[in-house]
Amino acid sequence: TLVATSGETGRLLLYEQAGKSVSDHKLLLPTELLQETDRLQLHSDLRDPHIDVCAPELLALLQDNFDWQDLRRDLLPGI
């Protein structure tokens, strides 16, 4: 798993499942990430506990988009 966070705020900027972007020791990052923060922190040594903490407003969003199959894959790119 590859996680990119803002060095200033700790805000999650990128979450990629293992095998999607890390291969042959090459890393392709969207250029938008570099515009989000002055300090981009990359983590590939984290373990996923499969616990998601969300704001109460997410319930209304989930109700409007009930066809999502995977919360992380379907929601995170849209935020």
C-alpha positions as YAML, in Angstrom:
chain: A
units: angstrom
residues:
- id: 1
  name: THR
  ca: [0.00, 0.00, 0.00]
- id: 2
  name: LEU
  ca: [1.25, 3.48, -0.86]
- id: 3
  name: VAL
  ca: [0.07, 6.46, 1.16]
- id: 4
  name: ALA
  ca: [0.91, 10.10, 0.45]
- id: 5
  name: THR
  ca: [0.17, 12.76, 3.05]
- id: 6
  name: SER
  ca: [0.70, 16.47, 3.38]
- id: 7
  name: GLY
  ca: [3.72, 17.15, 5.56]
- id: 8
  name: GLU
  ca: [2.11, 20.28, 6.98]
- id: 9
  name: THR
  ca: [-1.34, 18.96, 7.89]
- id: 10
  name: GLY
  ca: [-1.10, 15.17, 7.71]
- id: 11
  name: ARG
  ca: [-4.06, 15.20, 5.29]
- id: 12
  name: LEU
  ca: [-4.37, 12.08, 3.16]
- id: 13
  name: LEU
  ca: [-3.60, 12.94, -0.46]
- id: 14
  name: LEU
  ca: [-3.18, 9.51, -2.06]
- id: 15
  name: TYR
  ca: [-4.07, 5.95, -1.16]
- id: 16
  name: GLU
  ca: [-3.07, 3.19, -3.57]
- id: 17
  name: GLN
  ca: [-3.41, -0.54, -3.04]
- id: 18
  name: ALA
  ca: [-0.20, -2.52, -3.34]
- id: 19
  name: GLY
  ca: [0.78, -3.44, -6.86]
- id: 20
  name: LYS
  ca: [-0.99, -0.56, -8.60]
- id: 21
  name: SER
  ca: [1.70, 2.11, -8.55]
- id: 22
  name: VAL
  ca: [4.74, 0.51, -6.95]
- id: 23
  name: SER
  ca: [6.49, -1.77, -9.40]
- id: 24
  name: ASP
  ca: [10.10, -2.20, -10.45]
- id: 25
  name: HIS
  ca: [11.01, 0.46, -7.88]
- id: 26
  name: LYS
  ca: [9.44, 3.18, -10.03]
- id: 27
  name: LEU
  ca: [6.83, 5.56, -8.77]
- id: 28
  name: LEU
  ca: [4.43, 7.63, -10.86]
- id: 29
  name: LEU
  ca: [2.64, 10.34, -8.90]
- id: 30
  name: PRO
  ca: [-0.07, 12.66, -10.19]
- id: 31
  name: THR
  ca: [1.36, 16.17, -10.56]
- id: 32
  name: GLU
  ca: [-1.61, 17.52, -8.59]
- id: 33
  name: LEU
  ca: [-0.06, 16.01, -5.46]
- id: 34
  name: LEU
  ca: [2.95, 18.27, -5.79]
- id: 35
  name: GLN
  ca: [0.68, 21.30, -5.99]
- id: 36
  name: GLU
  ca: [-1.25, 20.30, -2.83]
- id: 37
  name: THR
  ca: [1.65, 20.69, -0.40]
- id: 38
  name: ASP
  ca: [5.22, 21.90, 0.00]
- id: 39
  name: ARG
  ca: [6.12, 18.76, 1.94]
- id: 40
  name: LEU
  ca: [4.83, 15.51, 0.48]
- id: 41
  name: GLN
  ca: [5.35, 12.48, 2.69]
- id: 42
  name: LEU
  ca: [5.26, 9.02, 1.10]
- id: 43
  name: HIS
  ca: [4.72, 5.87, 3.13]
- id: 44
  name: SER
  ca: [4.97, 2.32, 1.80]
- id: 45
  name: ASP
  ca: [5.61, 0.64, 5.14]
- id: 46
  name: LEU
  ca: [2.15, 1.10, 6.68]
- id: 47
  name: ARG
  ca: [-0.30, -1.71, 7.38]
- id: 48
  name: ASP
  ca: [-3.98, -1.22, 6.68]
- id: 49
  name: PRO
  ca: [-6.14, -2.01, 9.75]
- id: 50
  name: HIS
  ca: [-9.30, -1.72, 7.57]
- id: 51
  name: ILE
  ca: [-10.79, 0.93, 9.85]
- id: 52
  name: ASP
  ca: [-12.22, 4.05, 8.22]
- id: 53
  name: VAL
  ca: [-13.09, 7.14, 10.26]
- id: 54
  name: CYS
  ca: [-15.54, 9.45, 8.49]
- id: 55
  name: ALA
  ca: [-17.42, 12.69, 9.13]
- id: 56
  name: PRO
  ca: [-21.22, 12.49, 9.71]
- id: 57
  name: GLU
  ca: [-21.76, 14.26, 6.36]
- id: 58
  name: LEU
  ca: [-20.51, 11.14, 4.65]
- id: 59
  name: LEU
  ca: [-23.78, 9.33, 5.45]
- id: 60
  name: ALA
  ca: [-25.74, 11.69, 3.17]
- id: 61
  name: LEU
  ca: [-23.12, 11.24, 0.45]
- id: 62
  name: LEU
  ca: [-23.35, 7.46, 0.75]
- id: 63
  name: GLN
  ca: [-27.14, 7.63, 0.57]
- id: 64
  name: ASP
  ca: [-26.94, 9.58, -2.71]
- id: 65
  name: ASN
  ca: [-24.31, 7.21, -4.14]
- id: 66
  name: PHE
  ca: [-25.60, 3.86, -2.94]
- id: 67
  name: ASP
  ca: [-24.04, 1.97, -5.86]
- id: 68
  name: TRP
  ca: [-20.49, 2.31, -4.55]
- id: 69
  name: GLN
  ca: [-18.89, -1.08, -4.00]
- id: 70
  name: ASP
  ca: [-15.64, -0.07, -2.35]
- id: 71
  name: LEU
  ca: [-15.62, 3.00, -0.09]
- id: 72
  name: ARG
  ca: [-11.93, 3.76, -0.52]
- id: 73
  name: ARG
  ca: [-11.75, 3.14, -4.26]
- id: 74
  name: ASP
  ca: [-15.00, 4.95, -5.08]
- id: 75
  name: LEU
  ca: [-14.97, 7.79, -2.55]
- id: 76
  name: LEU
  ca: [-11.37, 8.89, -2.05]
- id: 77
  name: PRO
  ca: [-10.63, 9.90, -5.65]
- id: 78
  name: GLY
  ca: [-13.73, 12.14, -5.61]
- id: 79
  name: ILE
  ca: [-12.75, 14.11, -2.52]
...
